């Protein structure tokens, strides 16, 4: 099989008459671009349909995890358990985009949180969503490790599309950071023992004047063609893999240290990029 594109969006958005239509349009565009970059077919799978056993049966050449606009607080842990299990085991090469990147980090114990509040006099690039929260929105430069496979043949400051107010605040154990921006020091991560990458930005949302995202996608699929075998003797027992799944969302790190209870109530009802 070719590529599995995991749709991470919450059902609330998918089922909304207006937001759902926009989501489907972005999904179709992303799938088309993933097929072009990989030169393979790309099938969409909802996040709550992903299980390790299913991926081991399908045996895709790679898995890409999308972003999401719903806040993490809206998700139920059990609906993400199969995807988290698959992320941790990584039987195939994986690329996480935006929310997918954050989930890869979180599944491996990284901290996460908001970028912070909009400061007095600061411009909010999109006040429709999470008003009062600082965001990266639009095409922005990155600082990258050009030795990393994702960034081969790119310049020192590639330009990619960003749309988020939530990000990783630590690099998970077993990973290295390989890109940063002014607002988000952890713009990309790579797992050291498998072909697993996460990017905070949206490489699939490139345009005629900003083509770096396209090359990053092609670089990922080139890396995915390397040595990233399915697990055999190193495969963990299911109970070992799943024993700490609840811990991914059990603590209070969904809330930044500088936010109070009232702030959390706002986060529960707003959207996350």
JOGI-V135276 format. One line per field, one symbol per residue. psi: psi as a letter, one per 20 degrees, with the letter a starting at -180 (. if undefined). A space follows every 50 residues. Layout:
BEGIN
psi = ???
END
This chain:
BEGIN
psi = qdppoooiqqhgghiphghhghghghgggggghhgghikrqopppqhjip qghghhghlqhqpppraqiqqhiiqpghiighggghgghmirqppppdhh ghhgghhjjqqrarhaqprpiqpoinihplpipqqppapqqqpqoiiphh jqjqahmqprpqnqiqrqjqpqpjrqqjqrrghohniqqpqhirmpqpph rnhimrahinjhhghgghhghghhibnmqqqeiipqqghhhihjghihjh ajihpqhjqaghghhghhjrqq.
END
